[in-house]
Amino acid sequence: MKRLLYILSIIFLVLGLVFTILPLGTIAFLPIGLALFFAAIAFLIRKSSYLTDQIVTALGDKMNCKITEVKNDAIFFNYDKSGHNISLPTNRVTSYTYDFYKNQGDTHKPAKILLIIGAALALIVTIKVVAFEAKVSEKTEEEIQMKEQLDQESLKALEELDGLE
């Protein structure tokens, strides 16, 4: 699930980057917002909220599970939320670890990177849109001044024409 969210986030970040490069204005916020949304969800999801322990078998298989009991001759665990205990003889177990994913360090690094990239793109789009709006408003003010000047010149020309008649 996390991998899918990372992929969606990357796809929408790329779209946001393309929309930022092209003169599409505020529409670039849509893919960037979706990328940030998917990255945030990936950041909030844990590897598994139930299967937090890990058993390594003598064959090298790693099983994510919930260890319920450890005895001298067997380890009892749940493989899913069904509640059915399964046992494995201890001579077939190399190691077992409670709260395995808590001991794995920062498992949210990809999501953090995607969030930082998305936030940076959103900032770039915001700056680009604000600069564009300022340029448009500057042009609008210049056009109004030019129109007023032309209107005044037109009025003078009409007055001169009236004076000639």
Stockholm file with secondary structure:
# STOCKHOLM 1.0

chainA/1-165         MKRLLYILSIIFLVLGLVFTILPLGTIAFLPIGLALFFAAIAFLIRKSSYLTDQIVTALGDKMNCKITEVKNDAIFFNYDKSGHNISLPTNRVTSYTYDFYKNQGDTHKPAKILLIIGAALALIVTIKVVAFEAKVSEKTEEEIQMKEQLDQESLKALEELDGLE
#=GR chainA/1-165 SS CHHHHHHHHHHHHHHHHHHHHTTCGGGGHHHHHHHHHHHHHHHHCCSCSSCCEEEEETTSCEEEEEEEEECSSEEEEESSTTCCCEEEEGGGEEEEETTGGGGGCCTTHHHHHHHHHHHHHHHHHHHHHHHHHHHHHHHHHHHHHHHHHHHHHHHHHHHHHHHHC
#=GC SS_cons         CHHHHHHHHHHHHHHHHHHHHTTCGGGGHHHHHHHHHHHHHHHHCCSCSSCCEEEEETTSCEEEEEEEEECSSEEEEESSTTCCCEEEEGGGEEEEETTGGGGGCCTTHHHHHHHHHHHHHHHHHHHHHHHHHHHHHHHHHHHHHHHHHHHHHHHHHHHHHHHHC
//
